[in-house]
Amino acid sequence: MNATGALGRYGEELAARRLAGAGMTVLARNWRCGRTGEIDIVARDRDVRGLEVLVVCEVKTRRAGSFEHPMAAVTRRKADRLRRLAECWLDRRGGPPPGGVRIDLVGVLLPRHGAPVIEHARGVA
């Protein structure tokens, strides 16, 4: 694995821990659907009514000082791909849960010194 891959895996591990710590259940990591692509984290959450929600989570990890903040990384094209991936997941598992589907983003910023900064944005697309 190259340095970029290792950085991404580290960020995904931090993101999975954050989601689990927020009460979500991680169902899959790095789930692939043919040529459509990969979902970094698939999780289960509850909405405000207590209904189960499927969460498709994109994780972006950056080192401090990099050109782009991790939270700016989900473009319209990326959001469309995440929607297609969510449809693929649902097709293979019998449809959406009662609370529907949500696309989240976890941004991980790794400073030169100190603890990583982790931001979780719900419902970004």
N, C-alpha and C positions, 0 to 999 in steps of 0.2 A: 504494500500500500504506500502511495506517495504521501508527501507532507500535506497536500490539500485534502486528500481522502482522510487522513488521520485527523485533521482539524475538523472536518465535517462530522466524522464519527464521534469525536469528543463532544461537539456541540449537540448532536442528537442524543447522546447519553445524558447530558445536562438537561436538555429539554424534556426527555422522558421522565426524569426524576422530578422536574418541576410540575409536570402534568399530573403525575401520580400523587405528589404532595398536595395538589389542589383537589384531590378526590376523584380524579379521572382514572379509568382503567385502560391501560395500554393493551390493545388487541394485537397489533402487529407493528413491526418496524421494517423499513425498507421493502415494502410490499410492491411487487411489480405486476403490471398488467401488460404483457406482450410488448408491443412497440409504443404503446401510449406513454409509458414512463413508470415512475416510481413515486409512491407516497412515503414520505419520511416516517411519519407516525400515524397510525390509525388508532383512535381511542373511543371510549364510550364515556359520555358525560350525562348529566341530567339538566333539563331546562328549568325555568322558574316554576313550572307546574309539576315538576318531578318526573316528567316523561324522559325516556331514554333518547339520547341524541348521538348520532354517529359524528365523530370529529375527524376530519382529514386535516392533518397538521403538517405544514411546510416549515422546515427548520433552516435558518440561515445563520451561519457563523462567520464572524469577521474578526480579524485582529484590530486592535486600536490603531488608528492612523490610516486605515485602509480608505480607499476612495469612496466607497458607498456604505452607508449605515445599513445593517442587516434588515431593518424594518422597511427599507425602501426597495427591497429586492423582488417583490411580487408585482409583476407587470400584468396588464390585462391578458396577455398571451399565456403567462404562467397560471393565472387564475382560471382561464378557460381549460387548460390542461388538467388542473386539479379537479375541476368539475367533471371532466370526462373520466378521470381516474376514479372519482367517487361513484359515478354511474357503473363503472366496471365492477367495483367492489360490491355494490348493491345487487347487480345482476347475478353475481356468483353466490350471493348469500340470501337471496329471496326477498329483496326489497328493503325499503327504508324502515327504521324504527319509528315508533309513534311520534317522537319529537322532531323527526327529520334529520337533515344533514347540515353541518356547519363546517366552514373552512377557517382554520386558525393559522396564525403565524407565530412562531417563536423565534425571536432574534437573540443571538448570543454574541456579546461583544467581549473579547478577551483583551483586557488592558495589559500593558507591559508589566505592571506590578499590581498585586492585589487580586481580589476575587472577580470571577466573571460576572458580567452584568447580563441578566436574563430578562427579556420582556416578552410577555404573552399577550397577543392581540386576538380577541375572539371575533369571529364573523367578519373576516377581512374581505371575503369575496362571495 
